[in-house]
Amino acid sequence: MTDHLRERFENLELNAGLGKVSAFLSVSIGLLCIFGALCFLFPSVLTTPELRPLYSKYYNIFYYSLIFGILMSAGFGAFSAIIRQNRFGFYGLCFAVIAAVLGCGLIKAPTLPTLPFYAGFDYFVLTLFILALVFIPLEGFFAKNPKQKILRVGWITDMKYFMFSHIGLQLFTFLTVMPIQYWITHLPSNPISPIIQVQPLWLQFIELLIVVDFTTYWLHRAMHEVPFLWRFHAIHHSTEQMDWLASSRLHIVEILLTRFIATLPIFLLGFHTSAVFAYLVFISFHAIFIHSNVRFRFPYLRWIIATPEFHHWHHSSEKPAIDKNYAAFIPLYDVIFKSMYIPNHLASVYGTVGYKIPNSFVKQFTWPFKKYIKKWKNRNNRT
């Protein structure tokens, strides 16, 4: 998407009576329907293998949900474009038509072949739908900043990050988990693993929270204190308006580093698969929650578990808050290592200090490298 078109969408205010709400719904639902229809057409490549048994069992539910979504997108788009004369509604209507063409006459796929790769479009569509269904109303009713728009500046960039991180799930797994698994298989037998495995799953879950958060605390702190790492982490801090979607703004280098460091103790200690799965689901939801635009304070709980208030201060550009609150889940680590900061009021100003980071997804990917590319060019010019 061009910078000009992105700015037009980001400046789209959702004012009732002007057809903008219906246009936004039409475009959003239409795009999701296109991805859903593509998953029906190319399930072997575009769907996540772990979710395929659900599609076989509940095929009719998913298929008619797609049809219902197409009708909703077309309805909202037609109302916005024809009744309200809003051209953004026409885009949504076009997306609905494309999804309908792709979804016409689909038949149930036979047993799918096992391929060495998949895109995971379904994972992106399902998680986006569920999270939007939870957090958009939550931020609407309990907003910390009620004046902040749903389509705030940078939402399209963050949506691209969300899509990239979910569709690129297999790539990230391959680059982080596979090297660790290869290394673990060449180590002597682990005497700790049998002790961990016989423990109750709830205890393993708690141990995962404690151990993984300790390792990621120090990685997070290093990303703030080591200049080379900070250039990648600064992308995450570049957002100036916090909401649930802001959690997705992560440079690929940071994603790979974080997932590698977080995965290492999981494999080394040999936690049970069920405990790991429960941990991943919980911590993923929690990471989105602490970025959300909500005013919850949790007076006592905030000293035990990271809350939105706690993490918003980590993103604050106010001088006393800079380089504070590194823990992802357990604030006690910040207390012990003297990096805790929670005053009596809520954070209100966000973003990086002293850095002008572009808002484009592609430009943000290349930004951390520009300093070193410039130095390399200057050195070559001198020679």
N, C-alpha and C positions, 0 to 999 in steps of 0.2 A: 504494500500500500504506500502511495506517495506521501511525502510530508504534507502536501496541501490537502489531500483528501483526509488524512488522519486528523489534521487540525479541524476540518469541517465537522467530522464526526465527534471529536472531543468537545467542540463548542456547541453541540446539540443539547439544548436545555429541554428537559422533559416537562413541558408546560401542558397541563390539561386543556383540552379544547382546541389545540392547534394541530392535532394529529401526530405529535412527536412521540407520545407514549406508545401509541399503536404502531408507529413506524419502527421504534426501537424493538418492540416485541416481535414484529414481523421479521425484521432483519435477523435478530438473534435466533428465533425459533427456526427460521428458514435455513440459516447456516448449519444449525445442529441437525436438521433433517437431511441436508445434503450429505453430511458426514455419515449419518445413520444409513442412508440409502446406499452409499458406497460400501459400507460394511456388509450390507446384504448382498451386494453384487460381487464383492471380492473378499469373502470371509477368510480364506486361507492366508491372505497377505495382510489384511487390515484389522483383523480382530485379535484379541489377546487369548492365547490358548487356554489359560486358566478359567476364562469366562465362557468358553464355547459350550460346555455341558449345560449351562443355564439357557443358552439360546436354543439348544435342541429340545430341552424340556418345556420351555415357555415360549416357543416360537411365535404362536398366535398373538400372545400379549405384546411382544416386542414389535411385531409387524403392524398390528392395529394401532399401537402407540405412535408408530411412524406416520401412518395415514392420518391420525388425529392431529399430530403436530403439523403436517403439511396443510391441513384444512385450517388450523388456527393461524398459521403464518399467512396463508392466502387471505383469510378473513380480515385480519388486522391490516395487512398490506392494502387490500382493496378499500377498506374504510379510510385509511390515511391518505392514499393516493387519489381516490375518486371523490370522497365526501369532503375531506379536509384539504385537498389539493396540496399535499405534502409530497415532494418528490422522493424523499427517503423511503416513504411507503412503497413507492414503485420498485425500489431495489428489493425490498422484502418480498413483494409480489413475484418478482423475477426469480428470487431464490426458491420460493415455494413451487413455482412451475418447474424449475430445474430438478428439484427433489422429487416432484411427481413423475417427471419423465424417467429419472433414474430408478424410481421405485415401482414403476408399472410392471405388472405381470411377473413379479418375482416368484420363484418356486423354491421350496425348501431344498437346501443344498445337501448332497449326499455326504458320506463320511469324508471329512476333510483330510487331505494329505498333510504329512508333517513336513513343514518347511523350516530351513535354518534361520529364518528371519520373519518378523511381523512388524506392522506399523503401530498397532494399538489405537486406532481411531476410536474404537468403541470405548476404551478406557477414558479417553479424553472427553467424549460426549457424556458418558454416564456420570463421571465425577464433576464435570462442570455443571450439569443439570442439578445434581444433588446439592452441591455446595451453594449454587446460586439460590436454590429453593430455601436453604437454611439461612444464609448470611444476608441476603438482600433484605428480607423482612426484619431480621434481627437488627441490622444497622438502621433500618427505617424507624423502628419503634424505640430503640435504645441508643440512638446516635450520640457519640461524644461531641461531634461537630455537626449539628443538624443542617447547617448551611452547605455542607459538602454535597456535591452532585453525585448521583450514581455513575454518570459518565464524566468523572472528573478528569483533569489533565493527566495524560499518561495511561489511561485505561486500555487503550488499544495496544500499546507497547507491552503492558503487563499481560494482556490476553494472549499475545504472541508467545511470551515466556511460558505461560500456563500450557498452551498447546504444545510447544516444543518439548517441555519437560515430561509431558504425559505421553506424547507420541514417541519420544526418544527414550522411553523406559528401557527397551531392550538394549539399546546402545550403551546407556549408562550402566546397566547391569553387567554387560559384557566387559566394559572397561574397568569396573571396580570389583565386582564379585568374582569374576573368573580368575584374575591373577591371584587373589587371596585363596581361592579354592585350590588352585594349582600348588601354591606354596604350602598350604596346610597338609595336602596329601603327601608331601615329601618330608614332613616333620615326623619325629618319633611319636608314638601313641601318647595322647593327651591324658594325663592322670586326673585332671580336673573335670573333664567332660562327664564321666560317669556320676560324679558327685552332684553336678548341676542337673543332669537329666532326671535323677530320682526325686528331685525337689518338686513340690506342688507348682502348677503353672502360674498361680497368682504370685508366688514368691519369686519365680524366675522373671516374671513381668516387672516386679519392683526392682530386682537386681539389674535388669536391662536398663531401666530408667537411670539408676544411679551410676552404673559403669559407663554407659554410652555418653551420658551428659557430662561426665568428668572429662572424657577425651575430647568431646566437641567443644567444651568450655575453653580448653587451651588452644585448640585450633582457631576458634573464633577470636580469642584474644590475640593470637599471632597475626590474624588477618587485619587487625587494627594497628598492631605495633610494628609489623614488618612492612616497610614501604612497598616492596614488590607484591606482596599478597594483598595489601590494602587497595591497590589499583583495581583488582578484580572485585573485592568486597564492596568497594565504593559504589559499584553499579546498584547493589541492593539498597544502599542508603540514599540513592539519588532521588527517590520518590519524595515529593513534598506534601503528599496527601495520603494518609494511611487508611487502608481498608483491607478486606479479606483478600482481594486480588493482588495487593502489593507484595504479599508473601512469595509470589511466583517470580519476582524480578531477581534472578540469580544468574550470574555469568556461568557459562559451562565449565570453566576451570574451577570455580568455587563448588559447583555441584559435584564434580568428580572427586575433588579433595575431601569434601564433607562426607560423601557417601563411602569413600574408601576408609577414612578414619573411623566412621561410625560402624562400618561393617566388620572391621578388624577384630574388635573384642568379642563380637557376637560369634564369630567362627572360632576364635582362639579358645573361648570358654565353653563352646559347644551347647548353647541353649537349645531347647526343644523348638521345633518348627512352629508349633501352635503358639508358644509364648512370643516368638519373634514376630509372627503375623499379627497378633494382638497388639504388640508394641508398635509396629509400623503403622497400623490403622489409627491407633490412638495418637501417636506423636505427629502424624501428618495432619490430623484434624486440629490438634492443639496448636501447631505452628501457624495454621491459617487463622485460628481464633485470636491469638495474641497480636496479630496484625490488624484485626478488624476495628472498624470505627464504632466502638461501643464505649459506654461510660461506666461500666461496672468497675467498682473499686476493690471488692473482696478484702475488707480491712484486716482480717486475721490470716486468711488463706494466702494472701500475696507474699507472705514471708516463707511459705512452704512450697508453693507452686508458682511458676511464672504466670503472670496474668497480663491482659492487654495493657494495663497501667504500667506494669514493670517493663514490658518490652517497648512500649511507645517512648519511654524515657531513653531507651537505648538508641532509638532512631532520632531523638531530639537533637536539634542543632544549637540548643542553648549551651553555653560554655561549660557550666558545672556538670552537664549530663554526657559530654563527649567522652567516649571510651569508657563507658560504664555499662553494667548489667549484661554481661556476656552469656550467662547461663541460658540454655534453651528451655530448661524445665525446672531445675532446682536452684533457687536463688541463694541457698546456703553456700554454694561455691563462691558466689560474689561476696558474701559476708566474710567468709574465711580468708579469701585472697584480696580483700579490701577494694572491690570494684563495684560496690553496691551504691545505688542512688535512687531513692524514692522520696521526694519532698511531699508536702501536704497538698499540692495541687497537681492537676493533670498536665501532661505535655501538650503543646499546641503548635510548635514550630519544628518542622522536620527538614531533612535534606543534608547534603554535604556542605562543609565549610571550606572555602578556598579552592573549590573545583567546579568547573563548568562542564557538566556531563551532558551530552546530547540526549534527546528524548527518543531517538530512533532505535529500534531493535538492532539493526545491522551496525549502526554507528557505535552503539554501546558495546557490541561484541569486539570491535576493533580498537576502541578507546584505550584499554589498558596497555596495548602494545605500542601505541604511537610514540610514547616517550623514548622507548628503547630503539624503535625503528629510526627515529630522528637522530639519536646519538650515533647509531651505526652508519647512517648516511653522512653525517658530519665528519666522522672518523675516516670514511672512505674518500671524502672530498679533500681532506687534508693530505692524504697519501697520494 
